[in-house]
Amino acid sequence: MRRYLFYFALAFAAALFLVLQFTEYAPVLVKHSPLILLLAVYGIYLARYFGKPIVICILTGLAAGGIYTAAYHTVMVAPLDALCERTMVMQAEVRADPDIYDQNQRVEVKVSCDSVGLSSYPGQSFSAIGYLPLTEEPLSPGDQVQVLVTFYQPTVLQGFDRQRYQMSNGNFLSFSYLKDKETKEAALFEAEKAQETPLFYRPQALARQFGSYIMEHLPEREGGFLYALLLGNRNYLDPLDQQNLQKVGLSHIIAVSGLHLMFLVGLIYRLFSRKIGVLVSFIAILFFIPMAGASPSIIRAGIMATLSGIAFLFGRESDGQTSLGAALLVLLCINPYALFSLSLELSFLSTFGILRYAGRLEHTLFGKLYVLIPGHIGKKFAHAFGAAVSCSLCAMLFTTPILVSTFGYITLLSIPANLMILGIISIIFGLGVFFCLFPFLTGVLVHVLVPLIDYVFWCAQTLGTQHWGILYWEETSGRLAVLSILLLIVLILAHRYVYPKISIPLCCCFLIATTGYAYYLHSNTTRVTLHAVGDGQMISVIDGFDSMSLIDCGCASNQDGMAILRETMNWYGFSELDSVILTAVDKAHARNIAQVLTEIPVSHCILPNHVKESETLTDLMQAAEQTGITLTVWEKAGESAYPLPGIAQTTLIGGIDRKLGVRLVDGDFELLTLHSMTQNMLDALLTSTPLQSDRVILDNSFEKQDYLQRALNQLQPTEIILSTGYGASDTLFDIPVRSTNLVGDLTWKIPHL
């Protein structure tokens, strides 16, 4: 009976999801809510008559979720849409520490409804996130601002739905400040620092103090990790370390969630008696949630821990699944859009899998082994190992659908990685708490924490080189492996109707076979990736595990092309580049070339002829001379072959001063990049060298439409690729257009089997 709340919460979430997918019908649901309630009551009556209590829970959950969500959207969200694209003076209070950029700071604020003309809005304020001018001292929670802004709804950028992400965190609008056309300064911006930090924001201030203390007393790399582990702030974590953790399925240790709260509560229980520890844990949870960013996943864990503590105080047994349902219900009532929070989805599914099936899976896999192991200590270690494996398996299995749909891959390395570091992480977390609370222990704890954190880095880096463990959904082998994992979920759920001791091992054998095939397929596949680097160009050509080449290494001024290149090389396990081809020596195509040649071993570099003197060229020549890298100036006119590993046919297209074109052809795959050409250069090139290609990368500075149309008539592409968006259209002269600005990186895979 206790778990009926869980089924109610699931039905509530299902109805909520449907309403949020079709918000245009929300007013209709609100209008006809009495009829919906009547139908639900009738259904409940029938279910009760036939003795189906679970059906009653589901029907009431569907009705409540649908009506509540429709009402919430109509009353709390829809009125804010009227502010979109409007410019007005906004008075607001800063809610969180801002993200600082070169020219502005991105900050979350609580907007006064009266200041923007929403006097009839149910609340006195609403949350929004946007950009404000830089201040001498960064804004902090509690500060008051008055600024002229334009409100808007964020769009999908590089494949990321920013609007849904922001709304899942309670920010229903975005804004940007207006600049004076002459001075380029903010047209109106006033900021008043808070005299003292308001009580509500003091946990954030305490988190800042702890973070500063950590970064001051620990080495930068290890300090960044401890800051992320304790408080969820990943701004100081090395990007490559973060990527290594992601590759081996350990991202959850730097995204504060239930695991961290379990460490904290467990530490408190060990320091105090259970009854006093429960009371102390309530206070700790109350402070820890805002300190760690108050994400839906950490709030979920806080609610569950609090309910468990309350049950203990009243002498009742706590049911984890019921607490999970209650936590989900509370979160969705506070903000229905929290359902779209990736952290909540992963946290909920992994917790559900562990609570419901980890014990059963452990018994199936290790039950007979436990009997055979002699000695109390041996059995204890065996049970710890079995529990860790079962929990990791259940968490991985039940989060697979979300991981695949969001990231396009899963990693099997999470199981050995969790076994190797989970115990160490709990020790680091506990010592990190003492490190922050007791400064007199700093000298001793530094010498303990640094090697422990370095061990975590070593595990992530070492396991990350095992490329067989990463399975991509877009590959046939990856899909088969993922489907075998989903089949495992079904077998676990249907344990009463199948014989698990036969079906589960068979499924595991199939998973091993598909994993081996995935590794073989990856080894014999060339990946050509056009990276999302703003209006610049960077194309990587990766031949299995053997070689990597680069066509251009430029980016927009607000991008870090070198960081993108390093992360790509690290992901696929490369430490050097076979060739670098520059189609132009300018910021858009060679902004990072000097850094690349200086910091990464490069066998060969090609650049166009007659390149003009510039700072970029000077840096290139100095870096080549310093490292002894061979530079080749391509002087051939027309289209000439140049061997590129992994591609059957590569040609360079010369004849235009300071520019090169590159064509890649392999089987059905063809890619022609003319991105570096101006319209006049492109017209001259096509006049002297007739070219055609199915897929063409172009610059999007199309002022001369007649030149563009003439070029497209000759090239005859079936698809055009632009580095940035071309208006709001997805076609150009009736030819399909794709933009890295909208969809992110574009990758083509060429199998060589």
C-alpha positions, 0 to 999 in steps of 0.5 A: 500500500505504501508504494501507491504514492509512487504510482501516483507520482509516475502518472502525475509526471506522465500527464505533466509531460504530455501537457508540456509537449502541447502547451497550446492546449493548456487553456482548453484543459483548464476550461474543461477541468471539471469534466476531466475530474468527473471522468477521473472520479468515474474511472476511480469508482470503476477501479475501486469496484473491481478492486484495482487500487493501482488503477485508482492511483494512476487515474488520479495521478493523470487527472491531477497532473494534467490539470495542475500543469495546464493551470501552472502554465496558463497562470505562471508561464503564459503571461511572461510570453507577453514580455518577449521581444519587448524592451523595458526598464527591469528592476531585479535582485541577483539570485546567484553568482554570475558567470564572468565573460570578457564583455559581460556577466551572465546572471540569474535574477529575481525580476520585480513584476511591477517594474515590467508591468505585470501587476496582475501576476500571481507572484511579486517576482519571477526568475530570469537569466541573462546578460548584464554589463561587467562591474568592478566587483562581480555582482553577488546574491542580494545585489539590486540592479536597474537596467534597460533590457530586452526579454526573449526566449532562448533558441536551440544553439549547437543542438542544445535546447537552451529554453528547456534547460533554463525553464527546468531550473525555473528561469522562464525568460532570458534578457540582454541589456541594451547598448548605446549606439554611440558609446557602446556602453549600457544605455541604462544600468545601475547596481546597488551592492547589498549592505550584507548578504541576505539570510537566504543567500548566505549558503551561497556565500559560504560555498564561495568562501569554501571554494576560495579556500580550496583553490588557495591551499590545493594545487590548481588541478586537484583543487578544481576537482575537490571544488566540483566534488564538494559543491558542484562548481566545475568552473575550475576543473581542467576540461580534459580531466572532466572529459576523462571522467565523462568517458568512463561514466564518472560525471556523476561524481562532479555533479552534486546529487544523491551520492554526495548527500549520502556521503554527507549524511553518512559522515554525520551519522558516524560523528554523532549518535543516530538520533542526534545525527538525524537532527544535525543532518536536517540542518546540514541538508538545508544548507548543503542544497543551496550551497551545491546549486539547488539543482533538481537532483540534489533537491530530490536527494534532500527530500528523500534523506529528510523523509528517511530521517523523519521516519526514523524519528517516529519509529517507522520504516522508511520505504525508498521507492515511496520517498522517491515518488514523494520527492518527484511529486514535490519537485514537479509541483514546485516547477513542472518544467523540472521534468526536463532537467537531465540531472533529475532524469538521470538521478531518478532513474538510477535511484529507482533502478538501485532501490527496486532491482539492485538487491535482486540482481545481486542475489542472482549474480552473486548469491551462490558465490557468497556461500562458497567464500569462507570467513567473515571478512571474506564474505564482507568484502564479497558482499561489498563487491557484489553490491557495488557491481549490482548498483553500478549495473542497475544505474547504468541499465536504467539511465541508458535510454536517457544517455543515448537520447541525449549524448548518443553514446553510453560507456561500459567503463562506468562499472570498473571505474565505479569499482575502482574509485567509489570508495576513494571518492567517499574518503575524499569527500569526507576529508574535503569537508574537514578540510573546509571546516577545520583550517588547522588540519589543512597542512596534513589533509593537503598531503592526503587529498592530493594523492587520492585525487591524483589516483582518481585522475589516473583511473579516469585517464587509464580507463579512458584509453579503452575505446571498446567501452564506448558504444555509439547509437549511430553505429549498428554495433552500438545500437545492437549493444544498447538494445541488448542493455535495454533487453537486460532491463526488460529481463530484470523487470520481468523476473517472474516470467523468465528464467534469469539465470539463463536469459541474463547470461545470454544477454550479457554474452550478446553484449560482449559480442556486440562490444567487440564488433563495435571496437572492430568497426571503430578501428576501421572507420574514418570520421570527418567532423566539422566542428562548431567554432562560430564563423571560423572553420576546423575540420578533423579527419580521424582514421580509426585509432591510427592517425588524425589530420586537421583542415584549418584550426580557426574559430570565432573570437568568442570560441576557444579552438585550441580547447576544442581540438584538445578535447577531440584529440583526448576523446579519440586518444591522439597526442599528435597530428599527421597533417595540418592543411590551412585554407587561409592564414587568418583568424577564421582559419588559423587563429590557433595555428601557432599554439597547435604547432608549439604544443602538439607534434605535427608531421606536416603543415600546408598553407596557401601561396602568396599569403600576406604579412600578418600577425597570424603568419608571423606567429606561424613562421616562428612556431614552425621554426621553433619546432622544426615542422615542415611547411609546404606552400601549395603553389599548384593551380587547379585541383591536385591530389594530396594523400590524407590518411583515412580518405580514399581521395583528397585534392587541394584546389589552388590558383587563388592567392592566399586561399585553398579549397579542399575536397574529400571523396571516399565512396558515397561520401564527398565534402568540398570546403570553399569556406575561406573564399570571398564571393569574388574569389569563389567566382574567379575560382569557378571560372578558372576551375570548374567544380561540382560537389554534392556537399559544399561548405561555404562562408555565409557572407552572401551580399552578392546574391547573383554571384552566389546563385551563379556559384551554386548553379555550377557547383550543383550541391545537394546540401550546403553547410554553413558555419553560422545560420543563414537567416531563419531559412533552412534552404538556400535557392531551394537547396537544403542548408545545415548550420553548425551554429544550430545543430553543433558538430557535424560528423560523417563516418566512412567505414572501411571494412 
